[in-house]
Amino acid sequence: MLIRALTAFAAVLVLAGLLTDASPAEAPARALATATLVDGSLGEYGALRSSDGRRSASVSADRRGVSVSSGEVVVRATRAGGQGRAQSSVSARSVDLLDGLVTAYGLRRSGLAHDGTRSHEGIVQGLTVDGRMIGDVREETFYDVGDVGTLAVNRGATALKVTLTRPARGFPAGTTVTVGRVTAEATDGADPGATPTPTATPTPTATPKPEKEKKAADKAKDEKKARGGKAGKTPPKAKRRKAPEVAERLTAKRFAFPVYGKSTIGGPFGAFRAITGAHQGNDVFAPFGAPVLAVTDGELFNVGTKIVPGNRLWLRSEAGDEFFYAHLSAFSPIAVNGRRVKSGDVLGFTGNTGDAEPTPPHVHFEIHPGGGPAIDPRPFLVAWRDGSDVPPGAWLSRYGSDTEERPGALVEVRDFISGE
């Protein structure tokens, strides 16, 4: 009896040893770095990520509520030798948020993760909050933006984050804008480059089908052969494509195509651009000097000249939708901030100013429904080109398509305040 008990105990010890030896393999090392110049309610600019290798981009932002004259975004991640390491950084110059509520000369934010640790550091230079000069800020700090919002500076992964608690300067309560967001995550583990030891895979044993199921399968094969198809295979069903949803208010006949005369729609939405990140609109190519039209009734704002978009302007419709035009060769006399215009009015002329100098003349055109993030304008451009019955504006009625001696051909408005 004693011998049997000892034998059983020994067997348990051996089994325990086998189970210990069969522990699962070590998880592979991980690394992920992300960085974004601008994100929030007013759109995203310059977002990069990497789980292996280095990526970088020079980016700027220019739209109502967000202006960054130049920025640099860099991400890097490696898992070599089973050691995870991730780094991300963002730098920006001449930052203006929510039409001057928050401004800064520049900022830097970086994140680093390795050996199980994570850290952030950076600085915001020349910070001004609601007209009050703060100066350089290196520590995590919070400010009230007048009585309309709050500002977090150097908080964790973010350099600047402004949040409106009340409507201000045409922006609704709840609007948020973040500049300089960086994240870095990394864990050590197995070397992803190591060759794993092959494991034998057991050969599966076919389970015999019940007689009833076997007869049904044989019948299906016979029917398929009779139809001329291959036995045992069912053709895949064709995927049904959903029709694109087009906002009713953006396809009405009162809209005009943004360029008068012969033109071509190009420049795919969302394509990567080295300077501005994702392409936020479409490029409408046309002969140099072709008249550029207001697509709908509305008010002009941010008329001026900047480094990247060149001669540019914004149009806000009566419904609150916003339209952005860039790279104009010149403005027409009515292209003035605060000017009310009608659909079909001439705002300027096709060109290649700004960073478009090496390209054929075109107008970069964006649509921001309700003043929010940009959407793909192509379906609307096609609808306006094919279905619009807007009559030519006063300038076109007088001068037609002549662009040789057009009024306003040499008019240019610069943003002297921003120095660009």
ZIURFEN-V434323 format. One record per residue. RES is the residue in one small letter. SS is DSSP state (H for helix, E for strand, C for the rest). PHI is phi as a letter, one per 30 degrees, with the letter a starting at -180 (NA if undefined). NEAR is the number of other C-alpha atoms within 12 Angstrom. Layout:
{{RES SS PHI NEAR} {RES SS PHI NEAR}}
//
This chain:
{{m C NA 7} {l H d 8} {i H d 9} {r H d 10} {a H d 11} {l H d 12} {t H d 13} {a H d 14} {f H d 14} {a H d 14} {a H d 14} {v H d 14} {l H d 14} {v H d 14} {l H d 14} {a H d 14} {g H d 13} {l H d 12} {l H d 12} {t H d 12} {d H d 11} {a C c 11} {s C d 11} {p C d 9} {a C d 13} {e C d 15} {a C d 16} {p E d 23} {a C d 31} {r E b 32} {a E a 39} {l E b 34} {a E b 43} {t E b 39} {a E a 46} {t E b 47} {l E d 52} {v E b 46} {d E a 32} {g E k 29} {s C d 31} {l C c 34} {g C j 33} {e C b 35} {y E b 46} {g E i 44} {a E c 41} {l E b 39} {r E b 31} {s E a 31} {s C c 29} {d C a 26} {g E j 23} {r E c 25} {r E b 26} {s E a 31} {a E a 30} {s E c 31} {v E b 38} {s E b 41} {a E b 40} {d E a 42} {r E a 42} {r C e 34} {g C j 37} {v E b 38} {s E b 44} {v E b 43} {s E d 33} {s E a 34} {g E a 39} {e E b 39} {v E b 43} {v E b 38} {v E b 40} {r E b 35} {a E b 35} {t E b 32} {r C b 33} {a H e 25} {g H i 17} {g H i 24} {q C c 27} {g C d 37} {r E b 37} {a E b 45} {q E b 42} {s E b 47} {s E a 45} {v E b 48} {s E b 43} {a E b 39} {r E b 30} {s E h 32} {v E c 42} {d E b 40} {l E c 44} {l C h 38} {d C h 26} {g C j 26} {l C d 36} {v E b 44} {t E b 40} {a E a 37} {y E d 30} {g E a 34} {l E a 39} {r E b 40} {r E b 44} {s E b 39} {g E b 40} {l E b 34} {a E b 34} {h E a 28} {d C h 21} {g C i 20} {t E c 17} {r E b 27} {s E b 25} {h E b 32} {e E a 32} {g E l 34} {i E a 32} {v E c 39} {q E c 29} {g E i 24} {l E d 36} {t E b 31} {v E b 33} {d C h 28} {g C i 19} {r E c 18} {m E d 18} {i E c 22} {g E j 19} {d E d 23} {v E b 30} {r C c 24} {e C c 21} {e C d 24} {t E b 23} {f E b 22} {y E b 29} {d E d 24} {v E c 28} {g C h 22} {d C c 18} {v C c 27} {g E a 31} {t E b 28} {l E b 36} {a E c 32} {v E b 40} {n E h 36} {r E c 32} {g C h 26} {a C d 37} {t E c 41} {a E d 48} {l E b 52} {k E b 38} {v E c 43} {t E b 35} {l E d 31} {t C c 20} {r C b 19} {p C d 18} {a E a 24} {r C h 19} {g C i 19} {f E c 29} {p C d 22} {a C e 19} {g C j 19} {t C d 31} {t E b 32} {v E b 40} {t E c 40} {v E b 55} {g E i 52} {r E c 46} {v E b 48} {t E b 39} {a E b 39} {e E b 36} {a E a 36} {t E b 30} {d C d 27} {g C l 25} {a E d 21} {d C d 22} {p C d 22} {g C d 16} {a C d 14} {t C d 8} {p C d 12} {t C d 7} {p C d 6} {t C c 6} {a C d 6} {t C c 6} {p C d 6} {t C d 6} {p C d 6} {t C c 6} {a C d 6} {t C d 7} {p C d 9} {k C d 12} {p C e 10} {e H e 10} {k H d 11} {e H d 12} {k H d 14} {k H d 13} {a H d 14} {a H d 18} {d H d 17} {k H d 16} {a H d 20} {k H d 20} {d H d 17} {e H d 18} {k H d 18} {k H d 16} {a H d 12} {r C d 11} {g C j 11} {g C c 15} {k C d 15} {a C d 18} {g C i 15} {k C b 14} {t C c 13} {p C d 10} {p C d 6} {k C d 6} {a C d 6} {k C d 6} {r C d 6} {r C d 7} {k C d 7} {a C d 7} {p C d 10} {e C d 14} {v C c 20} {a C e 18} {e H e 14} {r H d 20} {l H c 35} {t C b 27} {a C d 24} {k C d 23} {r C d 27} {f C d 36} {a C c 36} {f C d 44} {p C d 53} {v E b 45} {y C d 41} {g C j 27} {k C d 21} {s E a 27} {t E b 25} {i E d 27} {g E b 25} {g C h 27} {p C e 23} {f C d 26} {g C i 23} {a C d 18} {f E d 21} {r E b 25} {a C d 24} {i C c 31} {t C c 36} {g E i 31} {a E d 30} {h C d 30} {q C d 36} {g C a 36} {n E b 35} {d E c 39} {v E c 42} {f E d 34} {a E a 30} {p C e 27} {f C e 33} {g C i 40} {a C d 38} {p E d 47} {v E c 52} {l E c 44} {a C d 44} {v C d 49} {t C a 41} {d C d 29} {g E l 29} {e E b 32} {l E d 34} {f E a 29} {n E h 35} {v E d 39} {g E l 38} {t E b 33} {k E b 34} {i C d 30} {v C d 33} {p C d 37} {g E i 34} {n E d 43} {r E b 47} {l E a 48} {w E c 44} {l E b 46} {r E c 37} {s E d 32} {e C d 22} {a C d 19} {g C j 23} {d C d 29} {e E b 37} {f E b 46} {f E c 44} {y E c 51} {a E b 47} {h E i 42} {l E d 56} {s C d 41} {a E a 42} {f E c 41} {s C d 38} {p C d 24} {i C d 31} {a C d 37} {v C b 27} {n C e 25} {g C i 17} {r C d 25} {r E d 23} {v E b 31} {k C c 30} {s C e 35} {g C j 34} {d C d 41} {v E d 46} {l E c 55} {g E a 48} {f E b 49} {t C d 44} {g E a 39} {n C b 34} {t C d 34} {g H i 28} {d H d 27} {a H c 27} {e C e 19} {p C d 12} {t C c 19} {p C d 27} {p C d 33} {h E a 45} {v E c 51} {h E d 47} {f E b 45} {e E b 41} {i E b 37} {h E b 31} {p H e 29} {g H i 25} {g H i 30} {g C c 28} {p C d 28} {a C d 30} {i E b 33} {d C d 30} {p C d 38} {r H e 33} {p H d 26} {f H d 35} {l H e 34} {v H d 25} {a H d 25} {w H d 29} {r H d 29} {d H c 17} {g H b 18} {s C d 25} {d C b 19} {v C d 26} {p C d 25} {p C e 31} {g C d 28} {a H e 19} {w H d 28} {l H d 27} {s H d 14} {r H d 14} {y H c 17} {g C i 20} {s C c 25} {d C d 21} {t C b 28} {e C d 16} {e C b 12} {r C d 25} {p C d 24} {g C i 26} {a C d 28} {l C c 20} {v E d 24} {e C b 30} {v C c 29} {r C c 23} {d C d 19} {f C d 12} {i C d 13} {s C d 22} {g C i 12} {e C b 21}}
//
